Amino acid sequence: MTSSAKHWLPKGLPPPLSVPSPGEPVSRSLYLSLIEAKLRGLIQADPKAARAALEMSQESAPELWAIAEQQPQSQWASALVRSDQFSSLLPTNWSGAEVQPEPTSLQEVLELLA
């Protein structure tokens, strides 16, 4: 990715939840597909760290802990996007803007959900 690549971020969400801009209007369903792909990539980049990050949330976000315990790793990204914590972050009035990408870790994203 070059520094000129743009990301898209729903209004009101923090930068770690930005996704690569597809160059077209971003609907809620397209955003969910893009953020799931981003999370899948972060999980696949370091599965052990991903499991550790999910398991650290046992007290503050038991739903996230349960994802690591009850779902196969291949389903973690999908389960995170479908979680109540993630859904509660999404704006009711759907809009967003292109932003400069920032480095993102799975830990940063999970901290937003906990």
C-alpha positions as CSV (number, residue, x, y, z in Angstrom):
1,M,0.0,0.0,0.0
2,T,1.3,3.4,-0.9
3,S,1.0,6.5,1.3
4,S,-1.4,8.0,-1.2
5,A,-3.9,5.1,-0.8
6,K,-7.1,6.3,0.8
7,H,-9.2,4.6,3.4
8,W,-12.9,5.0,4.2
9,L,-14.3,5.6,7.7
10,P,-17.9,5.7,8.8
11,K,-18.7,9.0,10.5
12,G,-18.0,8.9,14.2
13,L,-15.8,5.8,14.2
14,P,-12.2,5.9,15.3
15,P,-9.4,5.5,12.7
16,P,-8.5,1.9,13.5
17,L,-11.9,1.0,12.0
18,S,-11.2,2.5,8.6
19,V,-11.1,0.2,5.5
20,P,-9.4,0.6,2.2
21,S,-11.5,2.8,0.0
22,P,-13.2,0.8,-2.8
23,G,-13.5,4.0,-5.0
24,E,-17.3,3.8,-4.9
25,P,-20.0,4.7,-2.5
26,V,-19.7,2.6,0.7
27,S,-23.0,1.1,1.9
28,R,-23.3,-0.5,5.3
29,S,-23.1,-4.0,3.9
30,L,-20.0,-3.2,1.8
31,Y,-18.3,-1.6,4.8
32,L,-19.1,-4.8,6.9
33,S,-17.5,-6.9,4.2
34,L,-14.4,-4.7,4.0
35,I,-13.9,-4.5,7.7
36,E,-14.3,-8.3,8.0
37,A,-11.6,-8.7,5.4
38,K,-9.4,-6.3,7.3
39,L,-9.9,-8.2,10.5
40,R,-9.3,-11.5,8.8
41,G,-6.0,-10.2,7.5
42,L,-5.0,-9.0,11.0
43,I,-5.9,-12.3,12.6
44,Q,-4.1,-14.4,9.9
45,A,-1.0,-12.2,10.3
46,D,-0.5,-13.3,13.9
47,P,-3.1,-16.0,15.0
48,K,-1.5,-16.5,18.5
49,A,-1.6,-12.7,19.2
50,A,-5.2,-12.6,18.0
51,R,-6.2,-15.4,20.3
52,A,-4.4,-13.7,23.2
53,A,-6.1,-10.4,22.5
54,L,-9.5,-12.0,22.4
55,E,-8.9,-14.0,25.5
56,M,-7.8,-10.9,27.5
57,S,-11.3,-9.5,27.1
58,Q,-12.9,-12.2,29.3
59,E,-14.0,-9.8,32.0
60,S,-14.6,-6.6,30.1
61,A,-16.2,-8.1,27.0
62,P,-17.1,-11.8,27.5
63,E,-18.7,-11.9,24.0
64,L,-15.3,-11.3,22.5
65,W,-13.7,-14.0,24.8
66,A,-16.4,-16.4,23.7
67,I,-15.5,-15.9,20.1
68,A,-12.0,-17.3,20.7
69,E,-13.3,-20.1,22.8
70,Q,-16.3,-21.2,20.8
71,Q,-15.5,-20.3,17.2
72,P,-12.8,-21.7,14.8
73,Q,-10.1,-19.2,14.0
74,S,-11.5,-19.0,10.4
75,Q,-14.7,-17.5,11.8
76,W,-13.3,-15.0,14.2
77,A,-13.4,-12.0,11.9
78,S,-17.0,-12.7,10.9
79,A,-18.0,-13.2,14.5
80,L,-16.4,-9.9,15.5
81,V,-18.3,-8.0,12.8
82,R,-21.6,-9.6,13.9
83,S,-20.9,-9.0,17.6
84,D,-23.2,-6.6,19.6
85,Q,-20.1,-4.6,20.6
86,F,-19.3,-3.9,16.9
87,S,-22.9,-3.3,15.9
88,S,-23.2,-0.7,18.7
89,L,-20.4,1.3,17.2
90,L,-22.0,1.7,13.8
91,P,-23.7,5.0,13.1
92,T,-27.5,5.1,12.6
93,N,-27.3,7.7,9.9
94,W,-24.9,6.1,7.4
95,S,-22.2,8.3,6.0
96,G,-18.5,8.5,6.0
97,A,-15.4,10.0,4.3
98,E,-12.1,9.1,2.9
99,V,-9.2,9.4,5.3
100,Q,-5.5,8.8,5.4
101,P,-4.7,5.2,6.4
102,E,-3.1,4.6,9.8
103,P,-1.4,1.5,11.0
104,T,-3.9,-0.7,12.8
105,S,-3.4,-3.7,15.1
106,L,-6.1,-6.2,16.1
107,Q,-5.4,-5.2,19.7
108,E,-6.5,-1.6,18.9
109,V,-9.7,-2.8,17.3
110,L,-10.6,-5.1,20.2
111,E,-9.9,-2.3,22.7
112,L,-12.6,-0.3,20.9
113,L,-15.0,-3.2,21.3
114,A,-14.3,-4.0,24.9
